[in-house]
Amino acid sequence: MLLARIDGSATATIRHPSAKGWRLAICQPIDEDGNDVKTPIIALDDTNAALHQTVVVSSDGDTLRKWVHDPQSPLRYMVTHIVDEEES
């Protein structure tokens, strides 16, 4: 599991069949203080997270393959939750 920030979405004219119909989100992994760590990743997003929202990304490719009903899917990352914002 990774904590990440939604930095945009990706489109592709050619996709693996298991990714068709799913939103692809550009996710920037962050630490608990909101600082960028690692490089951005592309994740399937069924939560409709908005730009700059903090999300939880699963890196469990086996679960994702079950989610898209394709045991041969090359996909690895999926947004599983939107993190509630803390009120000041």
Backbone bond lengths (Angstrom), bond angles and torsions (degrees), N, CA, C in turn:
res aa  C-N    CA-C-N  psi(-1)  N-CA   C-N-CA  omega(-1)  CA-C   N-CA-C  phi
1 M - - - 1.440 - - 1.527 108.67 -
2 L 1.321 114.92 140.13 1.455 121.80 178.78 1.517 109.51 -127.67
3 L 1.313 116.73 145.08 1.450 121.88 169.25 1.518 105.42 -90.76
4 A 1.331 117.63 133.47 1.463 120.35 -176.05 1.525 110.72 -147.50
5 R 1.331 114.64 163.91 1.464 122.54 176.58 1.526 107.60 -115.16
6 I 1.330 116.86 135.83 1.462 120.73 177.11 1.527 108.27 -74.85
7 D 1.332 116.20 117.83 1.466 121.40 -179.46 1.521 112.91 -106.95
8 G 1.324 117.59 0.89 1.458 120.44 178.40 1.509 110.67 154.47
9 S 1.316 114.74 -169.01 1.459 119.59 176.57 1.517 108.41 -130.27
10 A 1.317 115.02 160.21 1.456 120.98 -179.01 1.523 109.13 -119.54
11 T 1.309 115.51 146.57 1.457 120.41 173.62 1.518 107.95 -123.36
12 A 1.304 114.89 152.45 1.459 119.57 179.50 1.522 108.47 -144.35
13 T 1.306 116.19 132.15 1.462 119.28 178.73 1.524 110.88 -75.07
14 I 1.323 115.93 -26.88 1.460 120.86 176.59 1.520 107.30 -123.98
15 R 1.329 115.99 123.44 1.458 121.70 -179.97 1.522 109.16 -129.96
16 H 1.302 114.53 156.34 1.459 118.66 170.35 1.527 106.56 -62.85
17 P 1.318 118.99 142.27 1.471 120.53 -177.92 1.529 114.00 -52.66
18 S 1.315 118.63 -30.82 1.472 120.69 -178.88 1.521 112.42 -72.25
19 A 1.340 118.08 -13.48 1.474 121.34 -179.92 1.519 112.22 -99.66
20 K 1.330 117.59 -6.44 1.468 119.81 -178.61 1.524 110.41 -67.20
21 G 1.327 114.46 133.71 1.454 120.51 178.77 1.516 114.16 88.46
22 W 1.310 118.27 -4.97 1.458 122.35 179.77 1.519 110.38 -103.36
23 R 1.322 116.77 146.21 1.466 121.85 174.50 1.519 107.96 -77.17
24 L 1.321 116.52 135.94 1.458 122.21 175.54 1.519 108.41 -105.72
25 A 1.310 116.80 120.24 1.462 121.93 -177.87 1.524 110.51 -107.50
26 I 1.334 115.86 140.60 1.460 121.52 172.84 1.519 105.85 -88.12
27 C 1.323 116.49 117.43 1.461 122.60 -175.10 1.526 110.10 -116.25
28 Q 1.322 115.90 124.49 1.461 121.53 176.64 1.523 108.46 -97.22
29 P 1.349 118.05 110.89 1.463 119.31 176.80 1.531 110.87 -58.84
30 I 1.328 115.76 138.59 1.466 121.68 -179.19 1.525 109.88 -132.84
31 D 1.344 115.59 162.17 1.457 119.22 173.58 1.525 108.93 -91.89
32 E 1.317 117.59 -177.78 1.471 121.15 -176.42 1.523 113.28 -65.62
33 D 1.346 117.45 -15.19 1.462 121.16 177.04 1.529 112.33 -95.52
34 G 1.332 117.00 0.24 1.458 121.43 178.89 1.513 114.65 88.75
35 N 1.333 117.65 7.87 1.464 121.72 179.28 1.527 110.26 -82.19
36 D 1.334 116.47 140.11 1.458 121.66 179.04 1.523 110.84 -62.93
37 V 1.321 115.60 136.57 1.464 122.43 172.65 1.519 107.20 -135.02
38 K 1.289 117.24 147.01 1.468 122.58 179.42 1.528 111.49 60.77
39 T 1.318 115.27 -167.42 1.465 121.27 -179.54 1.532 109.59 -103.74
40 P 1.328 117.24 156.47 1.468 119.56 178.79 1.527 111.80 -61.11
41 I 1.319 115.46 153.70 1.460 122.30 178.61 1.526 109.02 -128.52
42 I 1.306 116.16 160.08 1.466 122.38 174.30 1.527 106.87 -102.65
43 A 1.339 116.36 128.86 1.463 120.81 -179.30 1.521 110.32 -132.37
44 L 1.316 116.50 145.60 1.462 120.40 171.01 1.518 107.61 -67.84
45 D 1.327 116.40 137.13 1.464 120.23 -177.86 1.518 110.18 -129.44
46 D 1.315 115.97 110.81 1.458 122.11 176.16 1.528 110.89 -101.87
47 T 1.342 117.02 1.92 1.471 121.33 -177.51 1.521 112.50 -91.85
48 N 1.341 116.86 -11.81 1.470 122.25 -174.80 1.521 111.84 57.28
49 A 1.310 116.71 41.96 1.461 121.79 178.14 1.527 109.94 -62.49
50 A 1.313 115.62 141.14 1.460 122.02 -178.54 1.527 111.00 -84.79
51 L 1.317 115.21 163.69 1.454 122.41 177.21 1.526 109.91 -54.52
52 H 1.308 116.96 132.64 1.466 126.32 178.13 1.529 114.65 73.12
53 Q 1.327 118.45 4.58 1.459 118.97 174.92 1.522 109.34 -74.53
54 T 1.332 115.28 150.14 1.454 121.40 176.48 1.524 107.88 -89.78
55 V 1.334 115.45 133.92 1.459 121.32 -176.64 1.528 110.51 -134.29
56 V 1.325 114.67 165.73 1.455 121.54 171.72 1.520 106.56 -104.72
57 V 1.328 115.96 129.67 1.461 121.83 -179.78 1.522 108.38 -115.05
58 S 1.317 115.64 128.72 1.467 120.35 176.11 1.519 108.69 -91.90
59 S 1.323 115.45 138.54 1.465 120.39 176.81 1.525 110.42 -105.79
60 D 1.327 117.01 17.27 1.455 122.60 -179.34 1.526 109.81 -83.98
61 G 1.314 116.22 93.16 1.451 121.67 -177.07 1.519 113.02 -62.29
62 D 1.336 117.70 -32.55 1.468 120.80 179.89 1.528 110.52 -63.75
63 T 1.312 117.24 -44.68 1.467 120.88 177.96 1.521 110.45 -64.21
64 L 1.323 117.39 -40.98 1.466 120.90 179.02 1.530 110.95 -62.13
65 R 1.320 116.99 -41.35 1.472 119.66 178.96 1.530 111.04 -62.34
66 K 1.324 117.25 -36.22 1.467 120.67 175.53 1.529 110.03 -67.84
67 W 1.329 117.18 -38.69 1.465 122.88 -178.39 1.521 111.23 -63.07
68 V 1.338 117.15 -39.92 1.471 120.75 -179.09 1.533 111.98 -93.76
69 H 1.330 117.17 4.04 1.466 123.35 176.67 1.524 112.68 58.50
70 D 1.355 115.73 43.01 1.459 120.08 178.90 1.534 108.76 -145.18
71 P 1.325 118.06 102.72 1.465 120.61 -178.22 1.527 113.75 -67.38
72 Q 1.328 117.97 -11.64 1.466 121.90 179.58 1.531 112.78 -103.47
73 S 1.330 117.94 5.50 1.462 121.17 -176.73 1.535 111.27 -61.79
74 P 1.344 117.26 135.62 1.458 120.52 177.91 1.536 112.62 -83.41
75 L 1.319 117.40 -1.55 1.460 121.27 -176.49 1.525 111.24 -69.27
76 R 1.345 115.40 151.13 1.463 118.60 -178.13 1.520 113.09 -129.51
77 Y 1.333 118.62 -38.40 1.459 121.39 -171.74 1.527 112.25 -106.24
78 M 1.348 115.98 142.70 1.456 120.82 173.88 1.521 109.75 -145.13
79 V 1.334 115.07 142.46 1.462 120.85 175.17 1.518 106.35 -77.77
80 T 1.333 116.44 124.83 1.459 120.05 -177.27 1.519 113.32 -107.08
81 H 1.331 117.98 -28.30 1.455 121.44 -176.43 1.532 110.84 -149.87
82 I 1.325 115.41 150.80 1.461 121.98 169.63 1.522 106.06 -98.87
83 V 1.326 116.84 131.67 1.465 121.77 -178.94 1.531 108.81 -82.90
84 D 1.317 116.53 128.24 1.464 120.53 177.28 1.511 110.00 -63.60
85 E 1.346 114.78 141.28 1.455 120.06 178.30 1.528 109.83 -77.89
86 E 1.307 116.14 141.34 1.452 121.64 177.93 1.512 109.06 -85.09
87 E 1.325 116.69 129.32 1.474 119.67 179.20 1.516 110.20 -81.95
88 S 1.325 115.64 143.03 1.473 120.90 -178.85 1.496 110.95 -86.08
